[in-house]
Amino acid sequence: MAEQIKSSLSTIGRVWCKAMHNRPMWPIHGEYECSTCLRRYRVPWEAQPVAERLEPARQPVNTVRRDMPQAA
């Protein structure tokens, strides 16, 4: 019962925000924030979260040359 009330209030809040608050902040990391109530919304043009679009880290490049003598 409590979850249904929480869900209903959240839905009402989202509808109210979109209808009454007209000053969203600049989107960052695929989300924008309402400057009045601070609710966060995903931007509509993002197909997937930023973390999923990033390439995996590459292996570091070995900068020590094996064929050159190393200084002592």
mmCIF file as Biopython writes it, N, C-alpha, C and O atoms, coordinates in Angstrom:
data_model
#
loop_
_atom_site.group_PDB
_atom_site.id
_atom_site.type_symbol
_atom_site.label_atom_id
_atom_site.label_alt_id
_atom_site.label_comp_id
_atom_site.label_asym_id
_atom_site.label_entity_id
_atom_site.label_seq_id
_atom_site.pdbx_PDB_ins_code
_atom_site.Cartn_x
_atom_site.Cartn_y
_atom_site.Cartn_z
_atom_site.occupancy
_atom_site.B_iso_or_equiv
_atom_site.auth_seq_id
_atom_site.auth_asym_id
_atom_site.pdbx_PDB_model_num
ATOM 1   N N  . MET A ? 1  ? 0.812  -1.196 0.000   1.0 0.0 1  A 1 
ATOM 2   C CA . MET A ? 1  ? 0.000  0.000  0.000   1.0 0.0 1  A 1 
ATOM 3   C C  . MET A ? 1  ? 0.855  1.260  0.000   1.0 0.0 1  A 1 
ATOM 4   O O  . MET A ? 1  ? 0.578  2.212  -0.729  1.0 0.0 1  A 1 
ATOM 5   N N  . ALA A ? 2  ? 1.909  1.255  0.834   1.0 0.0 2  A 1 
ATOM 6   C CA . ALA A ? 2  ? 2.782  2.420  0.917   1.0 0.0 2  A 1 
ATOM 7   C C  . ALA A ? 2  ? 3.511  2.651  -0.409  1.0 0.0 2  A 1 
ATOM 8   O O  . ALA A ? 2  ? 3.714  3.793  -0.822  1.0 0.0 2  A 1 
ATOM 9   N N  . GLU A ? 3  ? 3.898  1.568  -1.066  1.0 0.0 3  A 1 
ATOM 10  C CA . GLU A ? 3  ? 4.586  1.694  -2.349  1.0 0.0 3  A 1 
ATOM 11  C C  . GLU A ? 3  ? 3.674  2.301  -3.423  1.0 0.0 3  A 1 
ATOM 12  O O  . GLU A ? 3  ? 4.125  3.086  -4.257  1.0 0.0 3  A 1 
ATOM 13  N N  . GLN A ? 4  ? 2.392  1.931  -3.391  1.0 0.0 4  A 1 
ATOM 14  C CA . GLN A ? 4  ? 1.447  2.498  -4.354  1.0 0.0 4  A 1 
ATOM 15  C C  . GLN A ? 4  ? 1.266  3.993  -4.129  1.0 0.0 4  A 1 
ATOM 16  O O  . GLN A ? 4  ? 1.198  4.767  -5.084  1.0 0.0 4  A 1 
ATOM 17  N N  . ILE A ? 5  ? 1.190  4.395  -2.868  1.0 0.0 5  A 1 
ATOM 18  C CA . ILE A ? 5  ? 1.055  5.823  -2.554  1.0 0.0 5  A 1 
ATOM 19  C C  . ILE A ? 5  ? 2.305  6.574  -2.994  1.0 0.0 5  A 1 
ATOM 20  O O  . ILE A ? 5  ? 2.213  7.652  -3.580  1.0 0.0 5  A 1 
ATOM 21  N N  . LYS A ? 6  ? 3.463  6.008  -2.713  1.0 0.0 6  A 1 
ATOM 22  C CA . LYS A ? 6  ? 4.731  6.633  -3.105  1.0 0.0 6  A 1 
ATOM 23  C C  . LYS A ? 6  ? 4.832  6.772  -4.623  1.0 0.0 6  A 1 
ATOM 24  O O  . LYS A ? 6  ? 5.253  7.811  -5.131  1.0 0.0 6  A 1 
ATOM 25  N N  . SER A ? 7  ? 4.445  5.723  -5.337  1.0 0.0 7  A 1 
ATOM 26  C CA . SER A ? 7  ? 4.471  5.752  -6.795  1.0 0.0 7  A 1 
ATOM 27  C C  . SER A ? 7  ? 3.493  6.799  -7.350  1.0 0.0 7  A 1 
ATOM 28  O O  . SER A ? 7  ? 3.817  7.527  -8.289  1.0 0.0 7  A 1 
ATOM 29  N N  . SER A ? 8  ? 2.298  6.862  -6.759  1.0 0.0 8  A 1 
ATOM 30  C CA . SER A ? 8  ? 1.294  7.835  -7.208  1.0 0.0 8  A 1 
ATOM 31  C C  . SER A ? 8  ? 1.770  9.266  -6.976  1.0 0.0 8  A 1 
ATOM 32  O O  . SER A ? 8  ? 1.612  10.125 -7.845  1.0 0.0 8  A 1 
ATOM 33  N N  . LEU A ? 9  ? 2.355  9.524  -5.797  1.0 0.0 9  A 1 
ATOM 34  C CA . LEU A ? 9  ? 2.860  10.868 -5.504  1.0 0.0 9  A 1 
ATOM 35  C C  . LEU A ? 9  ? 4.019  11.244 -6.426  1.0 0.0 9  A 1 
ATOM 36  O O  . LEU A ? 9  ? 4.140  12.395 -6.844  1.0 0.0 9  A 1 
ATOM 37  N N  . SER A ? 10 ? 4.860  10.273 -6.735  1.0 0.0 10 A 1 
ATOM 38  C CA . SER A ? 10 ? 5.966  10.529 -7.651  1.0 0.0 10 A 1 
ATOM 39  C C  . SER A ? 10 ? 5.453  10.884 -9.042  1.0 0.0 10 A 1 
ATOM 40  O O  . SER A ? 10 ? 5.967  11.801 -9.682  1.0 0.0 10 A 1 
ATOM 41  N N  . THR A ? 11 ? 4.451  10.166 -9.503  1.0 0.0 11 A 1 
ATOM 42  C CA . THR A ? 11 ? 3.853  10.447 -10.809 1.0 0.0 11 A 1 
ATOM 43  C C  . THR A ? 11 ? 3.211  11.828 -10.836 1.0 0.0 11 A 1 
ATOM 44  O O  . THR A ? 11 ? 3.387  12.580 -11.795 1.0 0.0 11 A 1 
ATOM 45  N N  . ILE A ? 12 ? 2.467  12.161 -9.784  1.0 0.0 12 A 1 
ATOM 46  C CA . ILE A ? 12 ? 1.842  13.485 -9.694  1.0 0.0 12 A 1 
ATOM 47  C C  . ILE A ? 12 ? 2.913  14.576 -9.690  1.0 0.0 12 A 1 
ATOM 48  O O  . ILE A ? 12 ? 2.757  15.608 -10.342 1.0 0.0 12 A 1 
ATOM 49  N N  . GLY A ? 13 ? 3.992  14.344 -8.957  1.0 0.0 13 A 1 
ATOM 50  C CA . GLY A ? 13 ? 5.089  15.308 -8.909  1.0 0.0 13 A 1 
ATOM 51  C C  . GLY A ? 13 ? 5.740  15.522 -10.267 1.0 0.0 13 A 1 
ATOM 52  O O  . GLY A ? 13 ? 6.041  16.656 -10.638 1.0 0.0 13 A 1 
ATOM 53  N N  . ARG A ? 14 ? 5.958  14.440 -11.011 1.0 0.0 14 A 1 
ATOM 54  C CA . ARG A ? 14 ? 6.559  14.551 -12.344 1.0 0.0 14 A 1 
ATOM 55  C C  . ARG A ? 14 ? 5.654  15.333 -13.283 1.0 0.0 14 A 1 
ATOM 56  O O  . ARG A ? 14 ? 6.120  16.199 -14.024 1.0 0.0 14 A 1 
ATOM 57  N N  . VAL A ? 15 ? 4.343  15.024 -13.254 1.0 0.0 15 A 1 
ATOM 58  C CA . VAL A ? 15 ? 3.388  15.719 -14.118 1.0 0.0 15 A 1 
ATOM 59  C C  . VAL A ? 15 ? 3.344  17.206 -13.755 1.0 0.0 15 A 1 
ATOM 60  O O  . VAL A ? 15 ? 3.351  18.061 -14.641 1.0 0.0 15 A 1 
ATOM 61  N N  . TRP A ? 16 ? 3.299  17.511 -12.471 1.0 0.0 16 A 1 
ATOM 62  C CA . TRP A ? 16 ? 3.275  18.903 -12.014 1.0 0.0 16 A 1 
ATOM 63  C C  . TRP A ? 16 ? 4.540  19.634 -12.464 1.0 0.0 16 A 1 
ATOM 64  O O  . TRP A ? 16 ? 4.471  20.757 -12.963 1.0 0.0 16 A 1 
ATOM 65  N N  . CYS A ? 17 ? 5.679  19.000 -12.286 1.0 0.0 17 A 1 
ATOM 66  C CA . CYS A ? 17 ? 6.952  19.624 -12.675 1.0 0.0 17 A 1 
ATOM 67  C C  . CYS A ? 17 ? 6.968  19.951 -14.161 1.0 0.0 17 A 1 
ATOM 68  O O  . CYS A ? 17 ? 7.318  21.064 -14.551 1.0 0.0 17 A 1 
ATOM 69  N N  . LYS A ? 18 ? 6.591  18.988 -14.987 1.0 0.0 18 A 1 
ATOM 70  C CA . LYS A ? 18 ? 6.631  19.219 -16.429 1.0 0.0 18 A 1 
ATOM 71  C C  . LYS A ? 18 ? 5.629  20.274 -16.875 1.0 0.0 18 A 1 
ATOM 72  O O  . LYS A ? 18 ? 5.865  20.972 -17.862 1.0 0.0 18 A 1 
ATOM 73  N N  . ALA A ? 19 ? 4.503  20.400 -16.154 1.0 0.0 19 A 1 
ATOM 74  C CA . ALA A ? 19 ? 3.476  21.374 -16.534 1.0 0.0 19 A 1 
ATOM 75  C C  . ALA A ? 19 ? 3.778  22.774 -15.994 1.0 0.0 19 A 1 
ATOM 76  O O  . ALA A ? 19 ? 3.485  23.764 -16.665 1.0 0.0 19 A 1 
ATOM 77  N N  . MET A ? 20 ? 4.355  22.872 -14.799 1.0 0.0 20 A 1 
ATOM 78  C CA . MET A ? 20 ? 4.459  24.156 -14.119 1.0 0.0 20 A 1 
ATOM 79  C C  . MET A ? 20 ? 5.873  24.745 -14.062 1.0 0.0 20 A 1 
ATOM 80  O O  . MET A ? 20 ? 6.025  25.963 -13.968 1.0 0.0 20 A 1 
ATOM 81  N N  . HIS A ? 21 ? 6.878  23.922 -14.118 1.0 0.0 21 A 1 
ATOM 82  C CA . HIS A ? 21 ? 8.253  24.417 -14.005 1.0 0.0 21 A 1 
ATOM 83  C C  . HIS A ? 21 ? 8.867  24.499 -15.399 1.0 0.0 21 A 1 
ATOM 84  O O  . HIS A ? 21 ? 8.953  23.493 -16.103 1.0 0.0 21 A 1 
ATOM 85  N N  . ASN A ? 22 ? 9.285  25.677 -15.791 1.0 0.0 22 A 1 
ATOM 86  C CA . ASN A ? 22 ? 9.774  25.858 -17.162 1.0 0.0 22 A 1 
ATOM 87  C C  . ASN A ? 22 ? 11.226 26.316 -17.216 1.0 0.0 22 A 1 
ATOM 88  O O  . ASN A ? 22 ? 11.631 26.951 -18.189 1.0 0.0 22 A 1 
ATOM 89  N N  . ARG A ? 23 ? 12.011 26.009 -16.199 1.0 0.0 23 A 1 
ATOM 90  C CA . ARG A ? 23 ? 13.402 26.429 -16.204 1.0 0.0 23 A 1 
ATOM 91  C C  . ARG A ? 23 ? 14.349 25.251 -15.938 1.0 0.0 23 A 1 
ATOM 92  O O  . ARG A ? 23 ? 14.978 25.203 -14.881 1.0 0.0 23 A 1 
ATOM 93  N N  . PRO A ? 24 ? 14.465 24.301 -16.874 1.0 0.0 24 A 1 
ATOM 94  C CA . PRO A ? 24 ? 15.406 23.201 -16.655 1.0 0.0 24 A 1 
ATOM 95  C C  . PRO A ? 24 ? 16.837 23.696 -16.796 1.0 0.0 24 A 1 
ATOM 96  O O  . PRO A ? 24 ? 17.103 24.665 -17.507 1.0 0.0 24 A 1 
ATOM 97  N N  . MET A ? 25 ? 17.740 23.032 -16.123 1.0 0.0 25 A 1 
ATOM 98  C CA . MET A ? 25 ? 19.161 23.358 -16.233 1.0 0.0 25 A 1 
ATOM 99  C C  . MET A ? 25 ? 19.743 22.675 -17.461 1.0 0.0 25 A 1 
ATOM 100 O O  . MET A ? 25 ? 19.104 21.808 -18.057 1.0 0.0 25 A 1 
ATOM 101 N N  . TRP A ? 26 ? 20.936 23.059 -17.831 1.0 0.0 26 A 1 
ATOM 102 C CA . TRP A ? 26 ? 21.642 22.489 -18.976 1.0 0.0 26 A 1 
ATOM 103 C C  . TRP A ? 26 ? 21.882 20.996 -18.744 1.0 0.0 26 A 1 
ATOM 104 O O  . TRP A ? 26 ? 22.280 20.611 -17.645 1.0 0.0 26 A 1 
ATOM 105 N N  . PRO A ? 27 ? 21.650 20.140 -19.753 1.0 0.0 27 A 1 
ATOM 106 C CA . PRO A ? 27 ? 21.851 18.700 -19.546 1.0 0.0 27 A 1 
ATOM 107 C C  . PRO A ? 27 ? 23.326 18.345 -19.339 1.0 0.0 27 A 1 
ATOM 108 O O  . PRO A ? 27 ? 24.213 18.867 -20.013 1.0 0.0 27 A 1 
ATOM 109 N N  . ILE A ? 28 ? 23.553 17.449 -18.391 1.0 0.0 28 A 1 
ATOM 110 C CA . ILE A ? 28 ? 24.902 16.965 -18.090 1.0 0.0 28 A 1 
ATOM 111 C C  . ILE A ? 28 ? 24.826 15.463 -17.910 1.0 0.0 28 A 1 
ATOM 112 O O  . ILE A ? 28 ? 23.972 14.965 -17.176 1.0 0.0 28 A 1 
ATOM 113 N N  . HIS A ? 29 ? 25.712 14.740 -18.571 1.0 0.0 29 A 1 
ATOM 114 C CA . HIS A ? 29 ? 25.797 13.281 -18.467 1.0 0.0 29 A 1 
ATOM 115 C C  . HIS A ? 29 ? 24.471 12.593 -18.764 1.0 0.0 29 A 1 
ATOM 116 O O  . HIS A ? 29 ? 24.099 11.630 -18.095 1.0 0.0 29 A 1 
ATOM 117 N N  . GLY A ? 30 ? 23.759 13.094 -19.774 1.0 0.0 30 A 1 
ATOM 118 C CA . GLY A ? 30 ? 22.532 12.439 -20.204 1.0 0.0 30 A 1 
ATOM 119 C C  . GLY A ? 30 ? 21.310 12.746 -19.363 1.0 0.0 30 A 1 
ATOM 120 O O  . GLY A ? 30 ? 20.262 12.128 -19.550 1.0 0.0 30 A 1 
ATOM 121 N N  . GLU A ? 31 ? 21.423 13.688 -18.440 1.0 0.0 31 A 1 
ATOM 122 C CA . GLU A ? 31 ? 20.292 14.071 -17.607 1.0 0.0 31 A 1 
ATOM 123 C C  . GLU A ? 31 ? 20.224 15.584 -17.499 1.0 0.0 31 A 1 
ATOM 124 O O  . GLU A ? 31 ? 21.238 16.274 -17.609 1.0 0.0 31 A 1 
ATOM 125 N N  . TYR A ? 32 ? 19.028 16.086 -17.284 1.0 0.0 32 A 1 
ATOM 126 C CA . TYR A ? 32 ? 18.884 17.483 -16.925 1.0 0.0 32 A 1 
ATOM 127 C C  . TYR A ? 32 ? 18.087 17.571 -15.643 1.0 0.0 32 A 1 
ATOM 128 O O  . TYR A ? 32 ? 17.359 16.644 -15.286 1.0 0.0 32 A 1 
ATOM 129 N N  . GLU A ? 33 ? 18.227 18.685 -14.957 1.0 0.0 33 A 1 
ATOM 130 C CA . GLU A ? 33 ? 17.615 18.849 -13.651 1.0 0.0 33 A 1 
ATOM 131 C C  . GLU A ? 33 ? 16.691 20.056 -13.666 1.0 0.0 33 A 1 
ATOM 132 O O  . GLU A ? 33 ? 17.027 21.088 -14.248 1.0 0.0 33 A 1 
ATOM 133 N N  . CYS A ? 34 ? 15.544 19.937 -13.039 1.0 0.0 34 A 1 
ATOM 134 C CA . CYS A ? 34 ? 14.624 21.055 -12.895 1.0 0.0 34 A 1 
ATOM 135 C C  . CYS A ? 34 ? 15.222 22.014 -11.865 1.0 0.0 34 A 1 
ATOM 136 O O  . CYS A ? 34 ? 15.572 21.599 -10.760 1.0 0.0 34 A 1 
ATOM 137 N N  . SER A ? 35 ? 15.338 23.278 -12.217 1.0 0.0 35 A 1 
ATOM 138 C CA . SER A ? 35 ? 15.948 24.238 -11.297 1.0 0.0 35 A 1 
ATOM 139 C C  . SER A ? 35 ? 15.015 24.620 -10.152 1.0 0.0 35 A 1 
ATOM 140 O O  . SER A ? 35 ? 15.460 25.237 -9.184  1.0 0.0 35 A 1 
ATOM 141 N N  . THR A ? 36 ? 13.741 24.270 -10.237 1.0 0.0 36 A 1 
ATOM 142 C CA . THR A ? 36 ? 12.788 24.608 -9.189  1.0 0.0 36 A 1 
ATOM 143 C C  . THR A ? 36 ? 12.683 23.503 -8.137  1.0 0.0 36 A 1 
ATOM 144 O O  . THR A ? 36 ? 12.835 23.763 -6.944  1.0 0.0 36 A 1 
ATOM 145 N N  . CYS A ? 37 ? 12.423 22.275 -8.581  1.0 0.0 37 A 1 
ATOM 146 C CA . CYS A ? 37 ? 12.208 21.181 -7.621  1.0 0.0 37 A 1 
ATOM 147 C C  . CYS A ? 37 ? 13.357 20.169 -7.594  1.0 0.0 37 A 1 
ATOM 148 O O  . CYS A ? 37 ? 13.328 19.225 -6.805  1.0 0.0 37 A 1 
ATOM 149 N N  . LEU A ? 38 ? 14.362 20.356 -8.443  1.0 0.0 38 A 1 
ATOM 150 C CA . LEU A ? 38 ? 15.568 19.526 -8.498  1.0 0.0 38 A 1 
ATOM 151 C C  . LEU A ? 38 ? 15.312 18.067 -8.893  1.0 0.0 38 A 1 
ATOM 152 O O  . LEU A ? 38 ? 16.113 17.188 -8.573  1.0 0.0 38 A 1 
ATOM 153 N N  . ARG A ? 39 ? 14.204 17.811 -9.584  1.0 0.0 39 A 1 
ATOM 154 C CA . ARG A ? 39 ? 13.972 16.465 -10.134 1.0 0.0 39 A 1 
ATOM 155 C C  . ARG A ? 39 ? 14.907 16.270 -11.317 1.0 0.0 39 A 1 
ATOM 156 O O  . ARG A ? 39 ? 15.219 17.222 -12.033 1.0 0.0 39 A 1 
ATOM 157 N N  . ARG A ? 40 ? 15.353 15.034 -11.521 1.0 0.0 40 A 1 
ATOM 158 C CA . ARG A ? 40 ? 16.241 14.721 -12.642 1.0 0.0 40 A 1 
ATOM 159 C C  . ARG A ? 40 ? 15.487 13.926 -13.689 1.0 0.0 40 A 1 
ATOM 160 O O  . ARG A ? 40 ? 14.702 13.033 -13.371 1.0 0.0 40 A 1 
ATOM 161 N N  . TYR A ? 41 ? 15.741 14.267 -14.952 1.0 0.0 41 A 1 
ATOM 162 C CA . TYR A ? 41 ? 15.110 13.594 -16.083 1.0 0.0 41 A 1 
ATOM 163 C C  . TYR A ? 41 ? 16.179 13.231 -17.097 1.0 0.0 41 A 1 
ATOM 164 O O  . TYR A ? 41 ? 17.143 13.973 -17.291 1.0 0.0 41 A 1 
ATOM 165 N N  . ARG A ? 42 ? 16.004 12.085 -17.743 1.0 0.0 42 A 1 
ATOM 166 C CA . ARG A ? 42 ? 16.911 11.702 -18.832 1.0 0.0 42 A 1 
ATOM 167 C C  . ARG A ? 42 ? 16.590 12.559 -20.043 1.0 0.0 42 A 1 
ATOM 168 O O  . ARG A ? 42 ? 15.428 12.885 -20.286 1.0 0.0 42 A 1 
ATOM 169 N N  . VAL A ? 43 ? 17.607 12.922 -20.800 1.0 0.0 43 A 1 
ATOM 170 C CA . VAL A ? 43 ? 17.359 13.685 -22.013 1.0 0.0 43 A 1 
ATOM 171 C C  . VAL A ? 43 ? 16.762 12.749 -23.060 1.0 0.0 43 A 1 
ATOM 172 O O  . VAL A ? 43 ? 17.163 11.588 -23.143 1.0 0.0 43 A 1 
ATOM 173 N N  . PRO A ? 44 ? 15.811 13.233 -23.859 1.0 0.0 44 A 1 
ATOM 174 C CA . PRO A ? 44 ? 15.117 12.333 -24.793 1.0 0.0 44 A 1 
ATOM 175 C C  . PRO A ? 44 ? 15.997 11.813 -25.922 1.0 0.0 44 A 1 
ATOM 176 O O  . PRO A ? 44 ? 15.673 10.784 -26.515 1.0 0.0 44 A 1 
ATOM 177 N N  . TRP A ? 45 ? 17.093 12.483 -26.239 1.0 0.0 45 A 1 
ATOM 178 C CA . TRP A ? 45 ? 17.916 12.048 -27.376 1.0 0.0 45 A 1 
ATOM 179 C C  . TRP A ? 45 ? 18.973 11.027 -26.972 1.0 0.0 45 A 1 
ATOM 180 O O  . TRP A ? 45 ? 19.698 10.535 -27.837 1.0 0.0 45 A 1 
ATOM 181 N N  . GLU A ? 46 ? 19.085 10.697 -25.707 1.0 0.0 46 A 1 
ATOM 182 C CA . GLU A ? 46 ? 20.050 9.695  -25.268 1.0 0.0 46 A 1 
ATOM 183 C C  . GLU A ? 46 ? 19.453 8.298  -25.427 1.0 0.0 46 A 1 
ATOM 184 O O  . GLU A ? 46 ? 18.412 7.993  -24.844 1.0 0.0 46 A 1 
ATOM 185 N N  . ALA A ? 47 ? 20.103 7.464  -26.207 1.0 0.0 47 A 1 
ATOM 186 C CA . ALA A ? 47 ? 19.609 6.100  -26.399 1.0 0.0 47 A 1 
ATOM 187 C C  . ALA A ? 47 ? 20.059 5.184  -25.257 1.0 0.0 47 A 1 
ATOM 188 O O  . ALA A ? 47 ? 19.331 4.274  -24.861 1.0 0.0 47 A 1 
ATOM 189 N N  . GLN A ? 48 ? 21.252 5.428  -24.735 1.0 0.0 48 A 1 
ATOM 190 C CA . GLN A ? 48 ? 21.772 4.612  -23.654 1.0 0.0 48 A 1 
ATOM 191 C C  . GLN A ? 48 ? 22.606 5.480  -22.722 1.0 0.0 48 A 1 
ATOM 192 O O  . GLN A ? 48 ? 23.075 6.540  -23.138 1.0 0.0 48 A 1 
ATOM 193 N N  . PRO A ? 49 ? 22.803 5.064  -21.475 1.0 0.0 49 A 1 
ATOM 194 C CA . PRO A ? 49 ? 23.580 5.866  -20.531 1.0 0.0 49 A 1 
ATOM 195 C C  . PRO A ? 49 ? 25.007 6.089  -21.010 1.0 0.0 49 A 1 
ATOM 196 O O  . PRO A ? 49 ? 25.544 5.294  -21.782 1.0 0.0 49 A 1 
ATOM 197 N N  . VAL A ? 50 ? 25.612 7.171  -20.550 1.0 0.0 50 A 1 
ATOM 198 C CA . VAL A ? 50 ? 26.961 7.540  -20.969 1.0 0.0 50 A 1 
ATOM 199 C C  . VAL A ? 50 ? 27.954 6.429  -20.648 1.0 0.0 50 A 1 
ATOM 200 O O  . VAL A ? 50 ? 28.822 6.130  -21.468 1.0 0.0 50 A 1 
ATOM 201 N N  . ALA A ? 51 ? 27.847 5.819  -19.487 1.0 0.0 51 A 1 
ATOM 202 C CA . ALA A ? 51 ? 28.803 4.783  -19.080 1.0 0.0 51 A 1 
ATOM 203 C C  . ALA A ? 51 ? 28.814 3.605  -20.054 1.0 0.0 51 A 1 
ATOM 204 O O  . ALA A ? 51 ? 29.858 2.984  -20.252 1.0 0.0 51 A 1 
ATOM 205 N N  . GLU A ? 52 ? 27.682 3.292  -20.657 1.0 0.0 52 A 1 
ATOM 206 C CA . GLU A ? 52 ? 27.628 2.175  -21.603 1.0 0.0 52 A 1 
ATOM 207 C C  . GLU A ? 52 ? 28.222 2.549  -22.955 1.0 0.0 52 A 1 
ATOM 208 O O  . GLU A ? 52 ? 28.652 1.670  -23.701 1.0 0.0 52 A 1 
ATOM 209 N N  . ARG A ? 53 ? 28.253 3.854  -23.286 1.0 0.0 53 A 1 
ATOM 210 C CA . ARG A ? 53 ? 28.786 4.266  -24.581 1.0 0.0 53 A 1 
ATOM 211 C C  . ARG A ? 53 ? 30.300 4.433  -24.568 1.0 0.0 53 A 1 
ATOM 212 O O  . ARG A ? 53 ? 30.925 4.445  -25.628 1.0 0.0 53 A 1 
ATOM 213 N N  . LEU A ? 54 ? 30.899 4.563  -23.387 1.0 0.0 54 A 1 
ATOM 214 C CA . LEU A ? 54 ? 32.337 4.767  -23.303 1.0 0.0 54 A 1 
ATOM 215 C C  . LEU A ? 54 ? 33.074 3.490  -23.659 1.0 0.0 54 A 1 
ATOM 216 O O  . LEU A ? 54 ? 32.624 2.385  -23.357 1.0 0.0 54 A 1 
ATOM 217 N N  . GLU A ? 55 ? 34.217 3.665  -24.309 1.0 0.0 55 A 1 
ATOM 218 C CA . GLU A ? 55 ? 35.036 2.504  -24.657 1.0 0.0 55 A 1 
ATOM 219 C C  . GLU A ? 55 ? 35.746 2.011  -23.399 1.0 0.0 55 A 1 
ATOM 220 O O  . GLU A ? 55 ? 36.029 2.800  -22.498 1.0 0.0 55 A 1 
ATOM 221 N N  . PRO A ? 56 ? 36.031 0.724  -23.331 1.0 0.0 56 A 1 
ATOM 222 C CA . PRO A ? 56 ? 36.790 0.241  -22.181 1.0 0.0 56 A 1 
ATOM 223 C C  . PRO A ? 56 ? 38.197 0.825  -22.198 1.0 0.0 56 A 1 
ATOM 224 O O  . PRO A ? 56 ? 38.713 1.182  -23.257 1.0 0.0 56 A 1 
ATOM 225 N N  . ALA A ? 57 ? 38.808 0.920  -21.036 1.0 0.0 57 A 1 
ATOM 226 C CA . ALA A ? 57 ? 40.154 1.487  -20.930 1.0 0.0 57 A 1 
ATOM 227 C C  . ALA A ? 57 ? 41.126 0.636  -21.738 1.0 0.0 57 A 1 
ATOM 228 O O  . ALA A ? 57 ? 41.063 -0.593 -21.730 1.0 0.0 57 A 1 
ATOM 229 N N  . ARG A ? 58 ? 42.007 1.311  -22.422 1.0 0.0 58 A 1 
ATOM 230 C CA . ARG A ? 58 ? 43.023 0.597  -23.200 1.0 0.0 58 A 1 
ATOM 231 C C  . ARG A ? 58 ? 44.206 0.272  -22.303 1.0 0.0 58 A 1 
ATOM 232 O O  . ARG A ? 58 ? 44.398 0.879  -21.249 1.0 0.0 58 A 1 
ATOM 233 N N  . GLN A ? 59 ? 44.990 -0.696 -22.745 1.0 0.0 59 A 1 
ATOM 234 C CA . GLN A ? 59 ? 46.179 -1.077 -21.996 1.0 0.0 59 A 1 
ATOM 235 C C  . GLN A ? 59 ? 47.217 0.044  -22.089 1.0 0.0 59 A 1 
ATOM 236 O O  . GLN A ? 59 ? 47.371 0.647  -23.152 1.0 0.0 59 A 1 
ATOM 237 N N  . PRO A ? 60 ? 47.929 0.333  -20.998 1.0 0.0 60 A 1 
ATOM 238 C CA . PRO A ? 60 ? 48.937 1.389  -21.051 1.0 0.0 60 A 1 
ATOM 239 C C  . PRO A ? 60 ? 50.069 1.015  -22.011 1.0 0.0 60 A 1 
ATOM 240 O O  . PRO A ? 60 ? 50.409 -0.158 -22.167 1.0 0.0 60 A 1 
ATOM 241 N N  . VAL A ? 61 ? 50.627 2.007  -22.631 1.0 0.0 61 A 1 
ATOM 242 C CA . VAL A ? 61 ? 51.726 1.797  -23.570 1.0 0.0 61 A 1 
ATOM 243 C C  . VAL A ? 61 ? 53.026 1.684  -22.796 1.0 0.0 61 A 1 
ATOM 244 O O  . VAL A ? 61 ? 53.303 2.497  -21.913 1.0 0.0 61 A 1 
ATOM 245 N N  . ASN A ? 62 ? 53.823 0.679  -23.125 1.0 0.0 62 A 1 
ATOM 246 C CA . ASN A ? 62 ? 55.112 0.502  -22.483 1.0 0.0 62 A 1 
ATOM 247 C C  . ASN A ? 62 ? 56.077 1.529  -23.057 1.0 0.0 62 A 1 
ATOM 248 O O  . ASN A ? 62 ? 56.398 1.476  -24.244 1.0 0.0 62 A 1 
ATOM 249 N N  . THR A ? 63 ? 56.543 2.462  -22.234 1.0 0.0 63 A 1 
ATOM 250 C CA . THR A ? 63 ? 57.403 3.538  -22.730 1.0 0.0 63 A 1 
ATOM 251 C C  . THR A ? 63 ? 58.889 3.228  -22.574 1.0 0.0 63 A 1 
ATOM 252 O O  . THR A ? 63 ? 59.723 4.005  -23.041 1.0 0.0 63 A 1 
ATOM 253 N N  . VAL A ? 64 ? 59.239 2.130  -21.940 1.0 0.0 64 A 1 
ATOM 254 C CA . VAL A ? 64 ? 60.656 1.763  -21.752 1.0 0.0 64 A 1 
ATOM 255 C C  . VAL A ? 64 ? 61.054 0.921  -22.954 1.0 0.0 64 A 1 
ATOM 256 O O  . VAL A ? 64 ? 60.424 -0.091 -23.263 1.0 0.0 64 A 1 
ATOM 257 N N  . ARG A ? 65 ? 62.116 1.363  -23.626 1.0 0.0 65 A 1 
ATOM 258 C CA . ARG A ? 65 ? 62.604 0.594  -24.773 1.0 0.0 65 A 1 
ATOM 259 C C  . ARG A ? 65 ? 63.527 -0.501 -24.276 1.0 0.0 65 A 1 
ATOM 260 O O  . ARG A ? 65 ? 64.444 -0.250 -23.494 1.0 0.0 65 A 1 
ATOM 261 N N  . ARG A ? 66 ? 63.283 -1.695 -24.726 1.0 0.0 66 A 1 
ATOM 262 C CA . ARG A ? 66 ? 64.057 -2.858 -24.262 1.0 0.0 66 A 1 
ATOM 263 C C  . ARG A ? 66 ? 65.445 -2.907 -24.901 1.0 0.0 66 A 1 
ATOM 264 O O  . ARG A ? 66 ? 66.367 -3.481 -24.322 1.0 0.0 66 A 1 
ATOM 265 N N  . ASP A ? 67 ? 65.607 -2.310 -26.088 1.0 0.0 67 A 1 
ATOM 266 C CA . ASP A ? 67 ? 66.884 -2.428 -26.788 1.0 0.0 67 A 1 
ATOM 267 C C  . ASP A ? 67 ? 67.908 -1.372 -26.352 1.0 0.0 67 A 1 
ATOM 268 O O  . ASP A ? 67 ? 69.050 -1.409 -26.811 1.0 0.0 67 A 1 
ATOM 269 N N  . MET A ? 68 ? 67.534 -0.456 -25.497 1.0 0.0 68 A 1 
ATOM 270 C CA . MET A ? 68 ? 68.461 0.600  -25.044 1.0 0.0 68 A 1 
ATOM 271 C C  . MET A ? 68 ? 68.914 0.289  -23.626 1.0 0.0 68 A 1 
ATOM 272 O O  . MET A ? 68 ? 68.114 -0.157 -22.803 1.0 0.0 68 A 1 
ATOM 273 N N  . PRO A ? 69 ? 70.182 0.518  -23.333 1.0 0.0 69 A 1 
ATOM 274 C CA . PRO A ? 69 ? 70.665 0.271  -21.958 1.0 0.0 69 A 1 
ATOM 275 C C  . PRO A ? 69 ? 70.029 1.305  -21.010 1.0 0.0 69 A 1 
ATOM 276 O O  . PRO A ? 69 ? 69.835 2.466  -21.370 1.0 0.0 69 A 1 
ATOM 277 N N  . GLN A ? 70 ? 69.722 0.856  -19.820 1.0 0.0 70 A 1 
ATOM 278 C CA . GLN A ? 70 ? 69.121 1.731  -18.841 1.0 0.0 70 A 1 
ATOM 279 C C  . GLN A ? 70 ? 70.196 2.392  -17.990 1.0 0.0 70 A 1 
ATOM 280 O O  . GLN A ? 70 ? 71.208 1.774  -17.659 1.0 0.0 70 A 1 
ATOM 281 N N  . ALA A ? 71 ? 69.969 3.652  -17.641 1.0 0.0 71 A 1 
ATOM 282 C CA . ALA A ? 71 ? 70.941 4.375  -16.820 1.0 0.0 71 A 1 
ATOM 283 C C  . ALA A ? 71 ? 70.883 3.854  -15.383 1.0 0.0 71 A 1 
ATOM 284 O O  . ALA A ? 71 ? 69.824 3.469  -14.885 1.0 0.0 71 A 1 
ATOM 285 N N  . ALA A ? 72 ? 72.027 3.852  -14.744 1.0 0.0 72 A 1 
ATOM 286 C CA . ALA A ? 72 ? 72.081 3.348  -13.358 1.0 0.0 72 A 1 
ATOM 287 C C  . ALA A ? 72 ? 71.885 4.445  -12.362 1.0 0.0 72 A 1 
ATOM 288 O O  . ALA A ? 72 ? 71.902 4.195  -11.157 1.0 0.0 72 A 1 
#
